Amino acid sequence: MTQKTGAESRTANAGAPSSDRSNCGDFCDDWTGSGDVTRQKDIARTVLGRKRTERIAFFKTRGYDSFGGIHRQSARARANSRPVFGMEGQSAITCPAELDSAYLTHILRPDMSLGDQTALLQGTASTGITGLDHILRGGLPRDRVYLVEGDPGTGKTTAALQFLREGLREGESCVYVTLSESANELNAVAASHGWTLDGIDIFELTPADVIGQDEQYTIFDPSEVELSDTIRAVIERVNTVNPSRIVIDSLAEFRLLAREPIRYRRQILALKQFFVGRHSTVLLLDDRSGYQPDLQVQSISHGVLRLEHFVGEWGAERRRIQITKLRGVKYRGGYHDVRIETGGLKVFPRVVAADNEEAGAPTLTDVVSGIDGLDTLLGGGLSTGTSTLIIGPAGVGKTILASKYASMFSQSGARSSLYLFDERRSTFLHRSKGLGLDMEPLVESGAAIVRQLDPGQLSAGELAADICRQVEHEDVKLILIDSLNGYMNAMQDHQAVLLQLHELLSYLNHRDVLTLITVAQHGLVGDSMSAPLDISYLADTVILLRYFEAGGNVRKAISVLKKRTGAHESAIREFKIRGDRLEVGEPLAAFRGILTGVPDFTGTAETLFGVTRDTPA
């Protein structure tokens, strides 16, 4: 039988008659092996099927434990199964239309576990890191070598352990080759996350003065061994264990042993070629010690993941990840925020509004405040699927006005979520109760969610990820961010605020969510007032609150400057916060210059709240 290339095989297979598959199925009926014979026959029939979609459907419907980690969307479409199967003591089963001798040789090894055999049928390897698989569109393509680089402390070791533990959960064999840390140190890292490394083969190449290691660890002294001997030791261990997932930590030690860049690159290239033949998914960790950009290593890697961390002028340090290269995958580019906590790395994918265009046009359902004058001013109220900016100086009533909408919305049976940057949660709940907006029953019932955030500890990516989670999984339809000033502090990089907000607001609009954002202006009255950032062009509706003085009293005015989804009043009305309610009065037609904060009153006293004929204005 003549062997064909992968392209020829696919072409031949595409036109192969159904009898080819039936012949294979007849052959499978006579095939037996050790273990669960029925299960082996099921897998064999599927592997020998002509259509990749049929194989994927098989894995999905059977629900075998070994296939639990197969991703349910894009990864399924990229599943790269091969029409070969064999077990210990059995002849290879092949389809006449296709033959892959490398896979055939590998899968016939008697020491391969069922998890490793099934790994060959999957197109991607899950990283086990929350959020990272989403960025990678399902995971890392299997049987490739990847470079994970970053300065010390960025989370490379933790990420590598999560990658191996995920493979272990899938029933795959895993090897961790360490030249920079001892097995005890690795176990300590795992214990800090509540993990155990049982089942992971730790191949330790650390100085020989480490005493008392278990017999499962082989110890070499890199200071006395040439690079070629070290590489040979790694190859021998891989040949012995035959793993599906391998981590090598780290390339910095290989550079030290090589001494010369050209030798180092040749050895790394040879190592990469060896792994390609082994059908193993490999992570090469590099801490960039004495780092000079080594494009050679990056070029021979199938993908490059870069971890970074930085510290601003104040607040906690921030971490992020960037996929700088991944061949054959339309991954989500750019920087994505990362947090290391007990349980491992969490990645917060950057929000891309275009990914949610399939959600369709928003319904633009009216949301009313329950304040007649305000709803009239807004031409009937706000709408879902839009964003609203509430601007004004400190203390003018921005938060309480936005909370009024959230309260009415939650009472109607929908869910709302409030993110507080500028005041404590308990203070907000107590204050809202005093103004007749008792939020506590709504919070207790789950109709409203109130979160107090610390901008010094929270990144914008974490906030966006939490908002997306609540919208997609908690059915939240109203988001309140109080305030933009606190959000900007969380961003630190103010230049990126506009782009981040644009994507976030577009995403929420696609999801038919009403978004309210308060903005505290600098200054209280007069021409000196200004917003920290002009984002009025991003919002669909802009509500302006201002102070003005009349009759020796400080009063408040409200107006609507913009509403894209419908008509609104152009008038300026008085806005008052009474003991237990909010009120919006009649248009202030008798004033000039209210928006400047230095108005001229030209009317009668009866036009103002709380003023009678006998009371001076």
N, C-alpha and C positions, 0 to 999 in steps of 0.2 A: 504494500500500500504506500502510495506516495504522500509524503508529508506536505502540507500546504501552509503558507503564511497565514497570519491572523486575518488579513484583509481578504485573501482568497477564500479562507474558510467561511468568513461571514457572507461573502458573495454566494458561494456554493450553497451554504445553508439556507440563505434567504429563498433560493429557488428549489430547495429540496422537497420532494413530495412527502406527504404525510406518512407514506409507507416506511420511510426511513425511521421515523419515530416509533412506529408500531413494531418494527423489527427490533429496535433497541429495547422496547418495552417487553417483548417476548424473551429477549435474552436476560433481562433483569428478573423475569419470573423464575428463572432457573438459578439465579445467583443467591448464594447464602454466605454468611460470614459469622464471625463471633459477635456476641452481644445481642442487641435488639434487632433481630432479623427484619421484622416488619418495618422498623424505622429506617434501616439501611436500604431496604428496597424502595421505600418512599423517596429517600434522598437520591438514590441512583436513578430512578425514573425521571425525577425532576432535573437532575444534572444532565441527563441525556435528552431532555426536551429541546426542541429546535428554537422556541421563542424565549427570550430573556424575560419577557413579562410573565410568562407562565411559571418560570422558576420563582420570580419574586412573589407572585400570588400564592404559590405553594408555601413559602416561608411564612407569609402573613396569615394564612388560614390555619396552618398546623399549630402555630403558637409554641413551637419547641423552645425550651429554655435557652438553648444555645444560640437561638436567633433573636432573643429578646432585645438586643441592642441595635438591631437593624433600623435605620431611620426610616420614617414612614412617608417621606415625600421625595425630596430631590435625591437622597442617597439611594433609594430603591431604583430610581430611573437610571442610576449610574452603576448598578450592580454588575460586576464583571465576572460572572461565573463561567466555568470552563466545562465542556462536555466530557469530562473524564472522572472516573471514580474507582477506587480500589480499597481493599482492606488487607490486613495481614493474612498471608496464605492464599490470596485470591489473585487471579489474573486481572490485568487492567481492562476496564470496560471503556470502549471508545465508540464514538459515532463515526461512520464512514466519511461524513462530510467535514469533520474537524478532528484535528489531533494536535495537542500541545505537549511535546515530549518533556519539556521542563516541568510542567505541572504534573504530568504523569509520573515522572521520577520522584517528585517531591511528595505527592500524596500517597505513594505506595510505601513510604517509610513505615515500618512496623511500630515505631515509637511515637507516631503522631496521635494526639488525642482527638476525640470527636470535635472538640471546640476548635482545634487548629484546622481540621478538615473543613469545617463550616466556614472558618475565616476566609478560606480560599474562594468561597462562593459569594462573599460580600464585596461590594465595591469600595466601601469606606470603612475606616476604623474610627469609632467614636473616641474622642479625647477624654471623656469623663469629666470635662470642665463645663460648668453651667455657662451657657452663652457662647462659648467658643465654637461649638459645633454649628450653631446658627450662623456665625460669621463665615465659617468654612463651607456652608451649604451642605451640611450633613456629616462632615468629619474629614479626616485625612485620607486621600486615596491610598489604598493598601499597596504593599510591596515596593515602597519608595523610601528614600532617605531624606530626612528633614533636618534643617539646622535651626536650633532654638538658641538665640543669643540674647545677652543682656548683662548688665553690670551685676556684681554681687549684691544680693538682697532683692532682686526683682521678682523672684519666685520661680526660677527655672527648675530647681530640684522638686519643689512641691508640684509643679505642673507635670513633670516627668513621672512622679509617683502616681498621680491621678490617672495618667495615661495607662500605666501598667496595671493599676488596680481595676480599671475598666476592662482591660483585656482579660484579667483574671476572672472577673465577674462573668465574662462571656465564655469562660472555659478554655481560654487560650493559654499557652505557655509563654512566660515572660522572663527576661533576663535584664538585670541592672548591672552594668559594668561601671565600677567606680574607681577612679584614679585620684580623686580629690577629697573624698570623704570616706570614713570607715563605716563598716556595717553598723556599729553601735550608734554612730551619728545619724545614719539614715533611719534607724529604728526610733531614735529620739525624735526626729522630725515627724515621722509617722504617728508616734504616740501623742504628740502635741495637737494633732488633728483628730485624735480618737481612732486612728487606723492601726491595723496590723499588717505586716509585710509577709505573713505566712503564705507560702505558695509562690512567691516571687524569688527566683534564683539570683542571689546577690554574688556577683563575681568581683572580689575585692582585690585591687591592685594598688595597695597602699604600703608604706614603709614597713619593713619586717619587724620593727620593734613593737608593733601592736601585738600583744600577747593575749592568749586565752580565747581566740576566736573559735566558733563552732566548726566542726569538721566540714560543713557544707561550704565554707568560705575558703578559697584558695588564695594564698598571700604571695605576692611578688614584691620585689623592691625596685621601683622605677629608677632609683639612682644607680643601680648596678646592672640594669638591663637595657639593651639597645632598643630603639623604637621597633625595629623589625621583630625582635623577640616578643615585645609587648603585643604587637599586632598579631603575631602567630598565636600567642596565648588566648587572645580574644577569639580568633577564628576557631581554635580547637574547642573552646567552651561552647561556641555557637553550634559547631558540628555535633557536639555531644548532646546538647539540650534540644536543638532544633526548634527554637522559639518562633512565635508569630510576631512578638513585639520585643524590641530591644532598645535600651537607653544606654548611651555612652557618656559618662560624666568625668572629665570634660576634655575638650580639644586643647585647652591651654596646656595640659600636661604633655600631650602629644607634641606640641610645638617646642616645649622645653627639651624633650628627648631628641627631637629631630635636629635641633640646633641650626640647621640650614633650611630656609623657606622652600627651596626646590625639593628637598628630600621629604619634607613634611607634606607637601602637596601631592607628591607621587604616592606616598603611603596612604593618604586619605582617599585618593582616587582608587587605588587598588582595593581598599576596604569597602568603598562604595560599590565597586563592581562585584565583589564577593557577596554583599548583601542582596544585590539585585537578583543574583542567581539563587539565593536562599528563599525568596518570596517572604521576606520579613519586612515589617514596618519599623523603621529605625529613627530614633531621635538622637541627634548629636548636640550635646549641650556645650556652649562656649561662653565663658564669663568675660571674654574680651580683655583679659589681663595683658598689659603691655600692648594694647590693641592698636593695630594698624589695619585699615580696611583690607580684608582679604577676599577680593571678589572671586578668586579661584574656587574657594570652598563654597561660596554662595552659588556660583555658576553650576557646580556639579550636584548641588542639592536640588531635589524636586520642589522643595518649598522652604521658605525662610520666615520664621516667626521671631519678631523682635520685641522683647520686654523692656520697658523703661520705667524709671521712677524719678521724681523730682520733688523739690521742696520749695514752696513759695515763701513770701515774706512772713507769713504766719499760717497757722493751721497745720493739720496733719499732712504728711507726705502723700503724694498722689502717684498712682501707678497706671500704666496703660500698655496696650499691646497693639502692634501693627503687623499685618500680614504683608510683607514686602514682596513676596513671590509665592505663587502656587500654580504650577503648570496645569493647564487643562480644566481649571475650576474658576467660575465667575464668582469669586469671593467678595465679601463686603469690605472694601478698602477703607483707608483712613485709620485714625486712632480710636481705640475703644477703651474705656476706663476699666480698670481692674482693681479688685480688692482682695487682699489675703486675710482670711479669717479662719476660725476653727472650722475645719471641714474642707479646707483647700481654697483654691483660687475661684473667684467668680468674675466672669467677664460680662460687661454691660454693653451690648452691641449699640453702635451709633444708630440713631433713628434716621431712617430714610423714608421720606413720605411716599416716594414713587412705588415702594413695595406694597402700599396699601390702596392703590388706585382701584383694585378690583372690588373694593368695598362699595363702590358706587357713589352716586351723588347723595349729599345729606338730605334728610327729610324736611329740615327747617321748621321743626315743631316749635310753636310759641311757648316761651317761658315767661310767666308774669311774676311781678314782685308783690302783688297784693296792695300796692300803694297806688291809688287811682291817678294822682297827679304825675307820678313817675311813669306809669304805663302809658299815659296819654302823651307825655313828652317823648317817649320812645316809639310812638306809633303803634302801640299794642303790646310791646314787650321785646325781650330778646329772643333769639332763635337757637335751637340746637344746630350743631354743625358750623358754628361761627365762633369767633373770639372777640372778647370785649376788654377794652383797656379802661380802667378807672383811675384817673389822674387827679392829684391834688396835694396840697401841703400836709404836713403831719397834723393829726388830730381832727381833720375836717370830716371824717366819717366814711372813708373809703372801705375799710374792712367790714364795718357793720352793714354798709349798703350791699356789698357783695355777699355777705352772709345771709342777708334777707332773701336773695335769690336762691341760695343753696338751701335755706330752710323751707321755702315754699316748694322748691323742686323735690326735695326729699319727702315732704308731706304728701305729694301727689302720687307717691309709689315708686319713684325712680331713685337711683342711688347717686350720691355726690361724695366727693373727696376733697378735703381742704388741707393744703400744705402751708404751715405757718413758719415763716422764717423770723418774724420780728417780735413775737410774744409767746409766752408760755401757754401750753394747751389749757391748763387749769384756769389761767387768767381769762383766756378767750371764752371758755364755757361759762364762767361766772359773769362776765360782762354781757354776754349775749342774753343770758337769762334775765338780767336786770332791764334789758331793753325789749323784753317781750319776745325774744327769739330763742326760746328754750331749746338748745341743741342736744342736751344730755339724753332725753328720751330717744331722739333720732339716732344718736351714737350708740346707745344701748341696744336698739333694735337692729342696728346694722345698716339703716337707711343712709346714714352719714358717717364718714370716716374722717377723723381729725388727727393729723400728724404734726408734731413739733419737730422741726429740723434745725440742725446746727450747721450753718454754712461753712464753718471751719473744718468740719469732719466729713462733709458730703460733697461728692463730685456731681457735676451736672449730668454725667452719664448714668449715675446711680438713680438720680431723680427721674430722668426720662424713662429708665427701665422700669422703675416702680409705677410710674404713670401708665406706661404701656401694659404692664401686668394687670393693673386694676381695671383698665378699659377692656382688655381682651378676656380676662378670666373672672373679674368681679362684677362685670356689667355696669361699671360706673359711667354715667352720662353727663356729669358736671364736674369740672376740675377748677378749683380756686387756688391760685398761687399768690400768697401774700408775704412778701411783695417782690417785685422785680429787683429791688435793691438787694435783698438777701440772695436772690437767684444769681445776680452778678457776682456777689462775693463767693458763692460756691463755684462759679466758673473760673475765677482768678484771671483767666485770659479773656479780657473784656472784648478783644477784637473778634472773638469767635461767638459772642453772645447772639448777634443778629442771625448768623447762619444756623446756630443751634435752635433758636426760637422759631425761625422760619420752618425748619423741618418738623419740629415738635407741633407747632400750631397747624401745619398742613396735615400732619398725621391725625391729629385730633379732629380736624374738620372732616377728613375722610371717614372717620369712625362715628360721625354724627354726635360729637360731644360738644357741649357748651363750655368754653374756656373763659374764665374770669381772671384777669391779672391786675393787681393794684400797683401803682407807681407813686412813690413819695417824691414830691418835688423838693429841690433845695430852696430854702427860704420859706417865709410864711405869707407875706403880702408884698405888693408892689411889683415893679418891673424886674426885680432881681431874681424872681422865681424861674427855675429851669428844671427840666427832667434830667436824670443821670444819663439817659440814653433815649434817643428818639426812635421809638418803634411803632409810632402811630400808623405808619404805612402798612405794617403787618396785620393790624387789627381790623376786624370788620366793623366794629362799633367803638367809638371813643366817647366816654362820659367825663366831663370836666367838673370838678368841685373847686370852689374858691371861697375865700373869706372876703367880706366887705364890711364897711363900717357905716352905720346909719343911726342917727339919733343918739350917739354916744354908746352904742352897743355893737359888739362884733357879731356879725351874722354870716350865714352860709348861703351860697348860690350854687345851682346845678344847671348844667346845660348839656346838650348832645351835639357834638361837633361833627359826627360822621356816623352813618349807618348804611352799609352796602346792601342790605337785604330788604330795604323798604323805606318808606317815607318816615320822617320824624319832625317834630316841632323844632323850629329854629329859635324859639323863645328861651329866655333865661328865667328860671323859677327859683323861689326861695326854698331852701332845704333845711329842715329843722329836726333835731334829735330831741324828742321829749322824754319824759321819765320812762315810759314803757312802750314807745312806738316811734316810728319815723313818719315825717309828714313832708309833702311837697306842695307848696302853695301855688297861687295863680302867677301867671307871667309878670315879671317885674318890668312893665313897660315904662314906668316913670323914672327909670334910672339911666344914666349914661356912664360908660366906663367901668362897669362892674367887673369885667374880666381883668382889668388892670389892677384891681384891688384898691383903687382910689376913685370911687364912683361919685357922681353928682346926682342928688335926689331932686327930681323935678315934679313929683306928684304929691298926692295927699297921704296922710298917715294911715288911712284905712287899708292901704294896699299891703301892709306888712303884717306878719304873724304877731299876735299878742298886742296889737296897737289898737286903741279905741279912739273915738273922736276927742276925748278929753285927755288923751295921753300924747305928749309930744313925740315926734318921730325920732 
